């Protein structure tokens, strides 16, 4: 792992590396279906399928009291906490009555991104090279094509569900204001919708790439200092290793943080599409209460209803 990080090119362990097998040529263009990032995504998906159902599986001992007792593993409690947290603090505030409809997607996106991020922190290159002959390593979410695909899926969730739930009302909400200003506003709204997807893709890829490049640069100091002599090599190696450990801890935090940010923004953007009538309903609800209020209170706004009968 140190040899990999200390290579001449700091990007060598971040970029996607295709393998000789799994190459399909279409119209003179070669498509690679076997790369290290593809295998890392497959590994993350397999871990999701194997780990999460087993960790949160309810007990079935035949004893109702025993089955209701929450005696799950630490991992199971952690997964349950994350699911409840995302539902209560991401889903409900942004999706409202549509929370249950979209939480499966948000949970899936969070855990898939998280597993990809965490797998990228493991020193799998020497182990997989020894076992399979070809090294399988790297953070798949540092690949802009991977994050762009995830962002496109979120964009499809926004547009498709906006149209499915509201029909032409979803389209008409882009055209605000009088004509021809509404045409310009609609154009800007569509650009803004596309920018949201671009921001999702770039933010995740850039943050997951930056930490690995920083680690690679730090590790390269060891090789450069060692060539200058034993004393300089030791003086540089010790603080470099300590700094690398600290950055690895930060990378662990960033792995969770970036998964949460992608999920949170996806929930916000989807909520904006499926709750487009929220403001209108609130205004209508306010007008309805005004119509039901006694006329004497409408003519005398300063009158306190609590002291009206005093």
C-alpha positions as a Markdown table, in Angstrom:
| # | Residue | x | y | z |
|---|---|---|---|---|
| 1 | Unk | 0.0 | 0.0 | 0.0 |
| 2 | Unk | 2.9 | 2.4 | 0.8 |
| 3 | Unk | 4.6 | 1.6 | -2.5 |
| 4 | Unk | 1.3 | 2.3 | -4.2 |
| 5 | Unk | 0.7 | 5.6 | -2.4 |
| 6 | Unk | 4.4 | 6.7 | -2.9 |
| 7 | Unk | 4.3 | 6.1 | -6.6 |
| 8 | Unk | 5.5 | 8.9 | -8.9 |
| 9 | Unk | 2.0 | 9.9 | -9.9 |
| 10 | Unk | -0.2 | 10.6 | -6.9 |
| 11 | Unk | -3.3 | 9.9 | -9.1 |
| 12 | Unk | -2.2 | 6.4 | -10.0 |
| 13 | Unk | -4.2 | 4.8 | -7.2 |
| 14 | Unk | -7.2 | 7.1 | -7.7 |
| 15 | Unk | -7.8 | 6.7 | -11.4 |
| 16 | Unk | -9.7 | 3.7 | -12.8 |
| 17 | Unk | -7.5 | 1.0 | -14.3 |
| 18 | Unk | -9.0 | -1.3 | -17.0 |
| 19 | Unk | -8.0 | -5.0 | -17.3 |
| 20 | Unk | -7.0 | -6.8 | -20.4 |
| 21 | Unk | -10.1 | -9.0 | -20.2 |
| 22 | Unk | -13.6 | -7.7 | -20.5 |
| 23 | Unk | -13.0 | -5.4 | -23.5 |
| 24 | Unk | -15.6 | -5.1 | -26.1 |
| 25 | Unk | -15.0 | -3.1 | -29.3 |
| 26 | Unk | -18.0 | -1.4 | -30.9 |
| 27 | Unk | -17.5 | 0.7 | -34.0 |
| 28 | Unk | -13.8 | 1.1 | -33.4 |
| 29 | Unk | -14.3 | 2.2 | -29.8 |
| 30 | Unk | -13.2 | 0.0 | -27.0 |
| 31 | Unk | -15.5 | -0.4 | -24.0 |
| 32 | Unk | -14.0 | -1.8 | -20.8 |
| 33 | Unk | -16.4 | -3.8 | -18.7 |
| 34 | Unk | -13.7 | -4.9 | -16.3 |
| 35 | Unk | -12.0 | -2.2 | -14.2 |
| 36 | Unk | -10.9 | -2.0 | -10.6 |
| 37 | Unk | -13.7 | 0.5 | -9.8 |
| 38 | Unk | -16.4 | -1.7 | -11.4 |
| 39 | Unk | -15.2 | -4.6 | -9.2 |
| 40 | Unk | -15.2 | -2.4 | -6.1 |
| 41 | Unk | -18.8 | -1.4 | -6.8 |
| 42 | Unk | -19.7 | -5.0 | -7.2 |
| 43 | Unk | -18.0 | -5.8 | -3.9 |
| 44 | Unk | -19.9 | -3.0 | -2.2 |
| 45 | Unk | -23.3 | -4.2 | -3.7 |
| 46 | Unk | -22.6 | -7.8 | -2.5 |
| 47 | Unk | -21.7 | -6.6 | 1.0 |
| 48 | Unk | -24.9 | -4.6 | 1.1 |
| 49 | Unk | -26.9 | -7.7 | 0.1 |
| 50 | Unk | -25.2 | -9.9 | 2.6 |
| 51 | Unk | -24.5 | -7.7 | 5.6 |
| 52 | Unk | -27.6 | -5.5 | 6.1 |
| 53 | Unk | -30.4 | -8.1 | 5.9 |
| 54 | Unk | -28.5 | -10.3 | 8.4 |
| 55 | Unk | -27.7 | -7.4 | 10.7 |
| 56 | Unk | -31.3 | -6.1 | 11.0 |
| 57 | Unk | -33.1 | -9.4 | 10.7 |
| 58 | Unk | -35.8 | -9.7 | 13.4 |
| 59 | Unk | -35.6 | -12.6 | 15.8 |
| 60 | Unk | -38.0 | -15.5 | 15.4 |
| 61 | Unk | -37.6 | -17.6 | 18.5 |
| 62 | Unk | -41.3 | -18.4 | 19.0 |
| 63 | Unk | -41.4 | -16.4 | 22.2 |
| 64 | Unk | -43.2 | -13.1 | 21.6 |
| 65 | Unk | -41.5 | -11.3 | 24.5 |
| 66 | Unk | -38.0 | -12.6 | 23.5 |
| 67 | Unk | -38.7 | -11.5 | 19.8 |
| 68 | Unk | -39.6 | -8.0 | 20.9 |
| 69 | Unk | -36.4 | -7.6 | 23.0 |
| 70 | Unk | -33.9 | -5.5 | 20.9 |
| 71 | Unk | -30.8 | -7.7 | 21.3 |
| 72 | Unk | -29.1 | -7.0 | 17.9 |
| 73 | Unk | -25.4 | -6.7 | 17.3 |
| 74 | Unk | -23.6 | -3.4 | 17.4 |
| 75 | Unk | -23.7 | -3.3 | 13.6 |
| 76 | Unk | -27.4 | -3.9 | 13.6 |
| 77 | Unk | -28.1 | -1.1 | 16.0 |
| 78 | Unk | -25.9 | 1.2 | 14.0 |
| 79 | Unk | -27.7 | 0.4 | 10.8 |
| 80 | Unk | -31.1 | 0.9 | 12.5 |
| 81 | Unk | -30.0 | 4.2 | 14.0 |
| 82 | Unk | -28.8 | 5.5 | 10.6 |
| 83 | Unk | -32.1 | 4.4 | 8.9 |
| 84 | Unk | -34.2 | 6.1 | 11.6 |
| 85 | Unk | -32.0 | 9.2 | 11.6 |
| 86 | Unk | -32.3 | 9.6 | 7.8 |
| 87 | Unk | -36.0 | 9.1 | 7.9 |
| 88 | Unk | -36.7 | 11.6 | 10.7 |
| 89 | Unk | -34.1 | 14.3 | 9.8 |
| 90 | Unk | -33.8 | 14.0 | 6.0 |
| 91 | Unk | -37.0 | 12.3 | 4.8 |
| 92 | Unk | -39.8 | 13.8 | 6.8 |
| 93 | Unk | -38.7 | 17.5 | 6.7 |
| 94 | Unk | -38.2 | 17.5 | 3.0 |
| 95 | Unk | -40.6 | 14.8 | 1.6 |
| 96 | Unk | -43.5 | 15.3 | 4.0 |
| 97 | Unk | -46.3 | 12.9 | 3.1 |
| 98 | Unk | -44.2 | 11.2 | 0.5 |
| 99 | Unk | -41.5 | 10.1 | 2.9 |
| 100 | Unk | -42.2 | 6.4 | 2.9 |
| 101 | Unk | -42.4 | 6.5 | -0.9 |
| 102 | Unk | -38.7 | 7.6 | -1.3 |
| 103 | Unk | -36.9 | 6.4 | 1.8 |
| 104 | Unk | -35.9 | 3.1 | 0.2 |
| 105 | Unk | -34.0 | 5.0 | -2.5 |
| 106 | Unk | -32.4 | 7.3 | 0.0 |
| 107 | Unk | -31.4 | 4.4 | 2.3 |
| 108 | Unk | -30.0 | 2.5 | -0.7 |
| 109 | Unk | -28.0 | 5.5 | -2.0 |
| 110 | Unk | -26.6 | 6.2 | 1.4 |
| 111 | Unk | -25.4 | 2.7 | 2.2 |
| 112 | Unk | -24.0 | 2.1 | -1.3 |
| 113 | Unk | -22.0 | 5.3 | -1.3 |
| 114 | Unk | -20.8 | 4.6 | 2.3 |
| 115 | Unk | -19.7 | 1.0 | 1.5 |
| 116 | Unk | -17.8 | 2.3 | -1.6 |
| 117 | Unk | -16.1 | 5.0 | 0.5 |
| 118 | Unk | -15.1 | 2.6 | 3.2 |
| 119 | Unk | -13.8 | -0.1 | 0.8 |
| 120 | Unk | -11.6 | 2.6 | -0.8 |
| 121 | Unk | -9.9 | 3.1 | 2.6 |
| 122 | Unk | -8.8 | -0.5 | 2.8 |
| 123 | Unk | -5.3 | -1.6 | 1.6 |
| 124 | Unk | -6.6 | -4.1 | -0.9 |
| 125 | Unk | -4.1 | -3.6 | -3.7 |
| 126 | Unk | -1.3 | -6.0 | -2.4 |
| 127 | Unk | -3.8 | -8.6 | -1.1 |
| 128 | Unk | -5.9 | -8.8 | -4.3 |
| 129 | Unk | -2.7 | -8.7 | -6.5 |
| 130 | Unk | -1.4 | -11.7 | -4.6 |
| 131 | Unk | -4.7 | -13.6 | -4.7 |
| 132 | Unk | -6.0 | -12.8 | -8.3 |
| 133 | Unk | -2.9 | -11.6 | -10.1 |
| 134 | Unk | -4.7 | -8.3 | -10.9 |
| 135 | Unk | -4.9 | -5.7 | -8.2 |
| 136 | Unk | -8.5 | -4.6 | -7.2 |
| 137 | Unk | -8.5 | -1.5 | -5.1 |
| 138 | Unk | -9.6 | 2.2 | -5.1 |
| 139 | Unk | -12.6 | 4.3 | -4.2 |
| 140 | Unk | -15.3 | 3.9 | -6.8 |
| 141 | Unk | -17.0 | 7.1 | -5.7 |
| 142 | Unk | -13.8 | 9.0 | -6.6 |
| 143 | Unk | -14.7 | 8.3 | -10.2 |
| 144 | Unk | -16.6 | 11.1 | -11.8 |
| 145 | Unk | -18.5 | 8.6 | -14.0 |
| 146 | Unk | -19.7 | 6.7 | -11.0 |
| 147 | Unk | -20.9 | 9.8 | -9.2 |
| 148 | Unk | -22.4 | 11.2 | -12.4 |
| 149 | Unk | -24.4 | 8.0 | -12.8 |
| 150 | Unk | -25.7 | 8.3 | -9.2 |
| 151 | Unk | -26.5 | 12.0 | -9.8 |
| 152 | Unk | -28.4 | 11.0 | -13.0 |
| 153 | Unk | -30.5 | 8.5 | -11.1 |
| 154 | Unk | -31.4 | 11.2 | -8.6 |
| 155 | Unk | -32.2 | 13.6 | -11.4 |
| 156 | Unk | -34.5 | 10.9 | -12.9 |
| 157 | Unk | -36.2 | 10.5 | -9.5 |
| 158 | Unk | -36.8 | 14.2 | -9.4 |
| 159 | Unk | -38.3 | 14.6 | -12.9 |
| 160 | Unk | -40.2 | 11.3 | -13.2 |
| 161 | Unk | -41.8 | 11.6 | -9.8 |
| 162 | Unk | -42.6 | 15.3 | -10.3 |
| 163 | Unk | -44.4 | 14.4 | -13.5 |
| 164 | Unk | -46.0 | 11.3 | -12.1 |
| 165 | Unk | -47.4 | 13.0 | -9.0 |
| 166 | Unk | -48.4 | 16.4 | -10.5 |
| 167 | Unk | -48.5 | 15.9 | -14.2 |
| 168 | Unk | -48.5 | 19.2 | -16.1 |
| 169 | Unk | -48.6 | 21.2 | -12.9 |
| 170 | Unk | -45.0 | 20.1 | -12.4 |
| 171 | Unk | -44.1 | 21.6 | -15.8 |
| 172 | Unk | -46.1 | 24.7 | -15.3 |
| 173 | Unk | -44.4 | 25.5 | -12.0 |
| 174 | Unk | -41.2 | 26.2 | -14.1 |
| 175 | Unk | -43.1 | 29.0 | -15.9 |
| 176 | Unk | -43.5 | 31.7 | -13.3 |
| 177 | Unk | -44.4 | 35.3 | -13.9 |
| 178 | Unk | -45.9 | 36.9 | -17.0 |
| 179 | Unk | -45.1 | 36.1 | -20.6 |
| 180 | Unk | -42.3 | 36.4 | -21.9 |
| 181 | Unk | -40.5 | 36.6 | -18.6 |
| 182 | Unk | -41.9 | 33.1 | -17.8 |
| 183 | Unk | -39.9 | 31.7 | -20.7 |
| 184 | Unk | -36.7 | 33.0 | -19.4 |
| 185 | Unk | -37.5 | 31.8 | -15.8 |
| 186 | Unk | -38.3 | 28.3 | -17.2 |
| 187 | Unk | -35.0 | 28.2 | -19.0 |
| 188 | Unk | -33.1 | 29.2 | -15.8 |
| 189 | Unk | -35.1 | 26.7 | -13.7 |
| 190 | Unk | -34.2 | 23.9 | -16.1 |
| 191 | Unk | -30.5 | 24.9 | -16.0 |
| 192 | Unk | -30.7 | 25.0 | -12.2 |
| 193 | Unk | -32.2 | 21.5 | -12.2 |
| 194 | Unk | -29.3 | 20.2 | -14.3 |
| 195 | Unk | -26.8 | 22.1 | -12.1 |
| 196 | Unk | -28.2 | 20.3 | -9.0 |
| 197 | Unk | -27.2 | 16.9 | -10.6 |
| 198 | Unk | -23.8 | 18.3 | -11.6 |
| 199 | Unk | -23.2 | 19.5 | -8.1 |
| 200 | Unk | -24.1 | 16.1 | -6.6 |
| 201 | Unk | -21.6 | 14.4 | -8.9 |
| 202 | Unk | -18.7 | 16.8 | -8.6 |
| 203 | Unk | -19.0 | 17.3 | -4.8 |
| 204 | Unk | -18.8 | 13.5 | -4.0 |
| 205 | Unk | -16.0 | 12.7 | -6.5 |
| 206 | Unk | -13.9 | 15.7 | -5.6 |
| 207 | Unk | -14.1 | 15.1 | -1.8 |
| 208 | Unk | -13.3 | 11.4 | -2.1 |
| 209 | Unk | -10.4 | 12.1 | -4.5 |
| 210 | Unk | -8.8 | 14.9 | -2.4 |
| 211 | Unk | -8.0 | 12.8 | 0.6 |
| 212 | Unk | -6.4 | 10.0 | -1.3 |
| 213 | Unk | -4.2 | 12.4 | -3.3 |
| 214 | Unk | -3.1 | 14.1 | 0.0 |
| 215 | Unk | -2.2 | 10.7 | 1.4 |
| 216 | Unk | -0.2 | 9.8 | -1.7 |
| 217 | Unk | 1.7 | 13.1 | -1.6 |
| 218 | Unk | 2.6 | 12.6 | 2.1 |
| 219 | Unk | 3.8 | 9.1 | 1.4 |
| 220 | Unk | 6.0 | 10.4 | -1.4 |
| 221 | Unk | 7.9 | 12.5 | 1.1 |
| 222 | Unk | 9.2 | 9.3 | 2.7 |
| 223 | Unk | 10.9 | 8.1 | -0.5 |
| 224 | Unk | 12.3 | 11.5 | -1.3 |
| 225 | Unk | 13.6 | 12.1 | 2.3 |
| 226 | Unk | 15.1 | 8.5 | 2.4 |
| 227 | Unk | 17.2 | 9.3 | -0.7 |
| 228 | Unk | 18.9 | 12.2 | 1.2 |
| 229 | Unk | 20.2 | 10.0 | 4.0 |
| 230 | Unk | 19.2 | 8.1 | 7.1 |
| 231 | Unk | 18.9 | 11.1 | 9.4 |
| 232 | Unk | 16.7 | 13.1 | 7.2 |
| 233 | Unk | 14.7 | 10.0 | 6.3 |
| 234 | Unk | 13.8 | 9.2 | 9.9 |
| 235 | Unk | 13.1 | 12.9 | 10.7 |
| 236 | Unk | 10.6 | 13.1 | 7.8 |
| 237 | Unk | 9.1 | 9.6 | 8.1 |
| 238 | Unk | 7.9 | 9.8 | 11.7 |
| 239 | Unk | 5.8 | 13.0 | 11.3 |
| 240 | Unk | 4.6 | 11.8 | 7.9 |
| 241 | Unk | 3.3 | 8.6 | 9.3 |
| 242 | Unk | 1.6 | 10.3 | 12.2 |
| 243 | Unk | 0.0 | 12.8 | 9.8 |
| 244 | Unk | -1.1 | 10.0 | 7.5 |
| 245 | Unk | -2.8 | 8.3 | 10.4 |
| 246 | Unk | -4.6 | 11.5 | 11.3 |
| 247 | Unk | -5.7 | 12.0 | 7.7 |
| 248 | Unk | -7.0 | 8.4 | 7.6 |
| 249 | Unk | -9.2 | 9.1 | 10.6 |
| 250 | Unk | -10.4 | 12.3 | 8.8 |
| 251 | Unk | -11.1 | 10.2 | 5.7 |
| 252 | Unk | -13.2 | 7.8 | 7.7 |
| 253 | Unk | -15.3 | 10.7 | 8.9 |
| 254 | Unk | -15.5 | 12.1 | 5.3 |
| 255 | Unk | -16.7 | 8.7 | 4.1 |
| 256 | Unk | -19.8 | 9.0 | 6.3 |
| 257 | Unk | -20.2 | 12.7 | 5.8 |
| 258 | Unk | -20.2 | 12.6 | 2.0 |
| 259 | Unk | -22.7 | 9.7 | 1.9 |
| 260 | Unk | -24.9 | 11.7 | 4.2 |
| 261 | Unk | -24.6 | 14.9 | 2.1 |
| 262 | Unk | -25.4 | 13.1 | -1.1 |
| 263 | Unk | -28.5 | 11.5 | 0.5 |
| 264 | Unk | -29.6 | 14.8 | 2.2 |
| 265 | Unk | -29.3 | 16.8 | -1.0 |
| 266 | Unk | -31.1 | 14.1 | -3.0 |
| 267 | Unk | -33.9 | 14.2 | -0.4 |
| 268 | Unk | -34.1 | 18.0 | -0.6 |
| 269 | Unk | -34.2 | 18.0 | -4.4 |
| 270 | Unk | -36.8 | 15.3 | -4.7 |
| 271 | Unk | -38.9 | 17.0 | -2.0 |
| 272 | Unk | -38.9 | 20.2 | -4.0 |
| 273 | Unk | -40.3 | 18.3 | -7.0 |
| 274 | Unk | -43.0 | 16.3 | -5.2 |
| 275 | Unk | -44.2 | 19.1 | -2.9 |
| 276 | Unk | -44.6 | 21.9 | -5.4 |
| 277 | Unk | -48.0 | 22.9 | -4.1 |
| 278 | Unk | -47.0 | 23.3 | -0.4 |
| 279 | Unk | -46.9 | 27.1 | -0.4 |
| 280 | Unk | -50.2 | 27.3 | -2.3 |
| 281 | Unk | -51.9 | 25.0 | 0.1 |
| 282 | Unk | -50.6 | 27.0 | 3.1 |
| 283 | Unk | -51.9 | 30.2 | 1.6 |
| 284 | Unk | -55.3 | 28.6 | 0.9 |
| 285 | Unk | -55.4 | 27.2 | 4.5 |
| 286 | Unk | -54.6 | 30.7 | 5.8 |
| 287 | Unk | -57.4 | 32.3 | 3.7 |
| 288 | Unk | -59.8 | 29.6 | 4.8 |
| 289 | Unk | -59.2 | 30.5 | 8.5 |
| 290 | Unk | -59.7 | 34.2 | 7.7 |
| 291 | Unk | -63.0 | 33.4 | 6.1 |
| 292 | Unk | -64.2 | 31.5 | 9.2 |
| 293 | Unk | -63.1 | 34.2 | 11.7 |
| 294 | Unk | -65.8 | 36.5 | 13.0 |
| 295 | Unk | -66.2 | 39.7 | 11.1 |
| 296 | Unk | -65.7 | 41.8 | 14.3 |
| 297 | Unk | -62.1 | 40.4 | 14.6 |
| 298 | Unk | -61.4 | 41.1 | 10.9 |
| 299 | Unk | -62.4 | 44.7 | 11.3 |
| 300 | Unk | -60.5 | 45.1 | 14.5 |
| 301 | Unk | -57.1 | 43.4 | 14.0 |
| 302 | Unk | -55.8 | 44.7 | 17.3 |
| 303 | Unk | -58.5 | 43.0 | 19.3 |
| 304 | Unk | -57.4 | 40.1 | 21.5 |
| 305 | Unk | -59.7 | 37.0 | 21.0 |
| 306 | Unk | -58.7 | 35.8 | 24.4 |
| 307 | Unk | -60.2 | 38.9 | 26.1 |
| 308 | Unk | -63.2 | 39.4 | 23.7 |
| 309 | Unk | -65.7 | 38.3 | 26.2 |
| 310 | Unk | -64.2 | 40.2 | 29.2 |
